[in-house]
Amino acid sequence: MTKKSTDASSILGAARRAAEVQRPKAEEEPRLLEKRINVALRPQTHKRLKLLSVQREMTVQDLAEELLQEVLERHGV
């Protein structure tokens, strides 16, 4: 049994045939109105942030947003 060699025209032909296949369109995800950043915190700071978020019945993300807004307003930014 011999192995068939693959040439560029057969690869392009397969790609063209695959492009012609009708596929269902995926629904576009709504764009987020927020930007994501990663922040590294010391473990004790993270624990305090998490405890405060539980006390206020908020997510850590919502609490961080609120705290950062307060700091930025205080500094006039």
LOVOKE-890988 format. One record per residue: residue in one letter; x, y, z of N, C-alpha, C, O in turn. Coordinates in nm, 3 decimals. Atoms other than C-alpha are relative to their C-alpha. Example, Ala and Ser with C-alpha at 12.3 -4.5 7.8 and 13.67 -1.06 7.14 Angstrom:
<pts>
 res     nxx     nyy     nzz    caxx    cayy    cazz     cxx     cyy     czz     oxx     oyy     ozz
   a   0.089  -0.119   0.000   1.230  -0.450   0.780   0.090   0.120   0.000   0.194   0.118   0.066
   s  -0.082  -0.119  -0.006   1.367  -0.106   0.714  -0.077   0.109   0.073  -0.026   0.220   0.090
</pts>
This chain:
<pts>
 res     nxx     nyy     nzz    caxx    cayy    cazz     cxx     cyy     czz     oxx     oyy     ozz
   m   0.084  -0.117   0.000   0.000   0.000   0.000   0.089   0.124   0.000   0.179   0.136   0.083
   t  -0.081  -0.121   0.008   0.146   0.334  -0.100  -0.080   0.118   0.051  -0.202   0.126   0.037
   k   0.063  -0.119  -0.055   0.075   0.662   0.066  -0.012   0.105  -0.109   0.086   0.134  -0.179
   k   0.023  -0.103   0.101  -0.079   0.927  -0.160   0.067   0.130   0.045   0.051   0.172   0.159
   s  -0.061  -0.128  -0.035   0.122   1.245  -0.171  -0.104   0.111  -0.014  -0.190   0.107  -0.102
   t   0.095  -0.112   0.001  -0.068   1.564  -0.098   0.067   0.119  -0.066   0.175   0.162  -0.026
   d  -0.056  -0.117   0.066  -0.011   1.851  -0.332  -0.085   0.123   0.033  -0.194   0.111   0.088
   a   0.065  -0.126  -0.036  -0.110   2.216  -0.298  -0.138   0.013  -0.062  -0.229   0.066   0.001
   s   0.131  -0.016   0.066  -0.397   2.197  -0.548  -0.108  -0.083   0.069  -0.223  -0.040   0.077
   s   0.102   0.079  -0.070  -0.572   1.917  -0.359  -0.036   0.064   0.134  -0.151   0.058   0.176
   i   0.028  -0.070  -0.126  -0.538   2.112  -0.032  -0.091   0.120  -0.026  -0.187   0.143   0.047
   l   0.082  -0.117   0.033  -0.680   2.426  -0.196  -0.140  -0.043  -0.041  -0.238   0.024  -0.007
   g   0.132   0.050   0.041  -0.963   2.224  -0.351  -0.084  -0.038   0.121  -0.202  -0.006   0.127
   a   0.073   0.039  -0.120  -1.058   2.079  -0.015  -0.043   0.124   0.079  -0.153   0.128   0.133
   a   0.033  -0.123  -0.072  -1.047   2.426   0.143  -0.115   0.073  -0.068  -0.203   0.127  -0.001
   r   0.110  -0.067   0.072  -1.272   2.569  -0.130  -0.132  -0.073   0.021  -0.235  -0.010   0.042
   r   0.122   0.077  -0.022  -1.522   2.286  -0.092  -0.052   0.020   0.142  -0.173   0.030   0.163
   a   0.042  -0.021  -0.139  -1.526   2.333   0.285  -0.060   0.138   0.019  -0.153   0.155   0.098
   a   0.051  -0.136  -0.012  -1.587   2.706   0.244  -0.142   0.011  -0.055  -0.218   0.097  -0.012
   e   0.132  -0.006   0.062  -1.897   2.635   0.034  -0.109  -0.067   0.084  -0.228  -0.050   0.055
   v   0.097   0.069  -0.083  -2.065   2.424   0.302  -0.077   0.101   0.084  -0.017   0.187   0.150
   q   0.083  -0.091  -0.079  -2.358   2.606   0.463   0.007  -0.041   0.146  -0.016  -0.157   0.180
   r  -0.008   0.025  -0.143  -2.311   2.634   0.837  -0.094   0.095   0.072  -0.112   0.208   0.028
   p   0.087  -0.093  -0.074  -2.552   2.776   1.093   0.082   0.114   0.059   0.194   0.094   0.107
   k  -0.068  -0.118  -0.054  -2.459   3.125   1.202  -0.017   0.002   0.151  -0.127  -0.015   0.203
   a   0.005  -0.013  -0.145  -2.372   3.163   1.567  -0.050   0.140   0.034  -0.016   0.237  -0.034
   e   0.047  -0.132  -0.042  -2.548   3.443   1.748   0.119   0.079   0.053   0.203   0.026   0.126
   e  -0.108  -0.084  -0.049  -2.317   3.732   1.813  -0.022   0.030   0.147  -0.133   0.062   0.189
   e   0.009  -0.033  -0.141  -2.241   3.784   2.178  -0.002   0.151   0.015   0.070   0.222  -0.056
   p   0.002  -0.146  -0.020  -2.326   4.130   2.304   0.135   0.048   0.052   0.201  -0.021   0.130
   r  -0.128  -0.056  -0.045  -2.025   4.351   2.356  -0.011   0.043   0.145  -0.110   0.102   0.188
   l  -0.002  -0.039  -0.140  -1.930   4.402   2.715   0.029   0.149   0.010   0.107   0.204  -0.068
   l  -0.021  -0.142  -0.020  -1.942   4.756   2.840   0.103   0.024   0.109   0.106   0.131   0.170
   e  -0.102  -0.012  -0.103  -1.654   4.693   3.076   0.132  -0.053  -0.052   0.135  -0.135  -0.144
   k  -0.134   0.047   0.033  -1.283   4.638   3.050   0.047  -0.090   0.113   0.014  -0.065   0.229
   r  -0.050   0.091  -0.102  -1.112   4.356   3.234   0.147   0.026   0.026   0.226   0.048  -0.067
   i  -0.141  -0.011  -0.038  -0.788   4.390   3.426   0.027  -0.107   0.105  -0.064  -0.154   0.174
   n  -0.042   0.092  -0.105  -0.596   4.153   3.648   0.081   0.078   0.102   0.170   0.155   0.067
   v  -0.069  -0.069  -0.107  -0.479   4.280   3.983   0.051  -0.105   0.098  -0.025  -0.192   0.141
   a  -0.057   0.091  -0.098  -0.244   4.091   4.214  -0.006   0.066   0.137   0.044   0.177   0.155
   l   0.012  -0.052  -0.137  -0.323   4.140   4.582   0.072  -0.092   0.095   0.085  -0.212   0.070
   r  -0.056   0.083  -0.106  -0.149   4.021   4.893  -0.114  -0.085   0.056  -0.229  -0.040   0.057
   p   0.107   0.089  -0.050  -0.340   3.727   5.045  -0.085   0.064   0.109  -0.207   0.047   0.110
   q   0.079  -0.060  -0.107  -0.442   3.925   5.354  -0.092   0.110  -0.052  -0.202   0.129   0.000
   t   0.086  -0.103   0.060  -0.577   4.211   5.139  -0.117  -0.065  -0.072  -0.230  -0.018  -0.061
   h   0.106   0.072   0.071  -0.773   3.968   4.924  -0.104  -0.054   0.098  -0.224  -0.047   0.073
   k   0.090   0.055  -0.100  -0.920   3.804   5.234  -0.091   0.110   0.057  -0.211   0.089   0.073
   r   0.078  -0.111  -0.053  -1.031   4.141   5.375  -0.103   0.049  -0.103  -0.217   0.080  -0.068
   l   0.091  -0.042   0.107  -1.184   4.238   5.039  -0.116  -0.099  -0.013  -0.231  -0.059  -0.027
   k   0.102   0.103   0.012  -1.370   3.910   5.020  -0.096   0.003   0.119  -0.217  -0.010   0.101
   l   0.085  -0.008  -0.119  -1.499   3.937   5.379  -0.093   0.120  -0.007  -0.211   0.110   0.027
   l   0.083  -0.119   0.012  -1.623   4.291   5.318  -0.109  -0.019  -0.105  -0.222   0.026  -0.086
   s   0.101   0.024   0.104  -1.799   4.182   5.000  -0.112  -0.090   0.053  -0.229  -0.069   0.019
   v   0.102   0.087  -0.058  -1.979   3.906   5.193  -0.087   0.080   0.097  -0.209   0.065   0.097
   q   0.076  -0.082  -0.095  -2.080   4.152   5.468  -0.098   0.092  -0.071  -0.210   0.113  -0.023
   r   0.086  -0.093   0.074  -2.222   4.392   5.210  -0.091  -0.072  -0.101  -0.168  -0.008  -0.172
   e   0.077   0.081   0.094  -2.380   4.105   5.010   0.022   0.047  -0.144  -0.072   0.069  -0.220
   m  -0.042  -0.043   0.134  -2.189   4.210   4.698   0.100  -0.101  -0.053   0.156  -0.181   0.022
   t  -0.109   0.078   0.056  -1.958   4.035   4.460   0.130   0.077   0.023   0.128   0.198   0.042
   v  -0.130  -0.066  -0.015  -1.588   4.107   4.496   0.018   0.099  -0.115   0.072   0.207  -0.095
   q  -0.014  -0.088   0.116  -1.600   4.257   4.146  -0.078   0.130   0.021  -0.027   0.238  -0.007
   d   0.080  -0.120  -0.022  -1.882   4.497   4.238   0.061   0.087   0.111   0.063   0.209   0.100
   l  -0.063  -0.074  -0.109  -1.710   4.594   4.563   0.127   0.070  -0.049   0.150   0.186  -0.015
   a  -0.122  -0.060   0.053  -1.380   4.654   4.383  -0.033   0.120  -0.088   0.034   0.223  -0.081
   e   0.044  -0.112   0.085  -1.560   4.874   4.128  -0.040   0.119   0.087   0.001   0.232   0.059
   e   0.044  -0.108  -0.088  -1.723   5.076   4.407   0.119   0.067   0.070   0.127   0.190   0.076
   l  -0.116  -0.056  -0.071  -1.397   5.118   4.600   0.090   0.079  -0.094   0.139   0.187  -0.058
   l  -0.085  -0.072   0.096  -1.200   5.217   4.292  -0.065   0.131  -0.044   0.005   0.231  -0.061
   q   0.069  -0.124   0.035  -1.466   5.472   4.195   0.019   0.105   0.109   0.045   0.222   0.079
   e  -0.017  -0.094  -0.112  -1.443   5.630   4.542   0.142   0.059   0.001   0.159   0.179   0.021
   v  -0.140  -0.047   0.000  -1.062   5.652   4.523   0.023   0.096  -0.116   0.086   0.201  -0.098
   l  -0.020  -0.086   0.116  -1.069   5.801   4.173  -0.070   0.135   0.018  -0.016   0.238  -0.020
   e   0.071  -0.126  -0.024  -1.330   6.061   4.272   0.074   0.085   0.104   0.083   0.207   0.090
   r  -0.073  -0.072  -0.104  -1.131   6.152   4.583   0.124   0.068  -0.058   0.164   0.175  -0.011
   h  -0.121  -0.056   0.062  -0.825   6.215   4.363  -0.031   0.086  -0.122   0.060   0.131  -0.192
   g   0.039  -0.088   0.109  -1.023   6.409   4.106   0.028  -0.056  -0.139   0.054   0.020  -0.233
   v  -0.027   0.061   0.130  -0.973   6.163   3.824  -0.131  -0.044  -0.062  -0.132  -0.098  -0.172
</pts>
